Amino acid sequence: MSNAGSDWSAAFAAASADSMRVYDRVLARLFTPWAHDLITRLAPAAGSSALDVACGPGTVARLLARAVGPTGHVRATDISPAMLEIAQTKPLDEGSAPIE
């Protein structure tokens, strides 16, 4: 018997960067308004450290980096190497914290 959660995780972990770029162009952009709302509600203090688990293409991580500023730190992680590759190609806004 198949475990749907494991199958889903394995598919994302093995996905190519090209397929994840499609995800980024379509689905991740739909999430952006909610990402802004999340960061507004979280209201992280300047200089804070933050962890973005299942960061995908880095939408929330980049907003966190801007919110905590250059003295803060953001760590982003994802099961998909392709998603991390895409996230790493996106520029940070000036004055943002580094993202690891």
Secondary structure, DSSP 8 states (H G I E B T S, - for coil): ---HHHHHHHHHHH--HHHHHHHIIIIIHHHHHHHHHHHHHH---TT-EEEEET-TTTHHHHHHHHHH-TT-EEEEE-S-HHHHHHHHHS---TT---B-
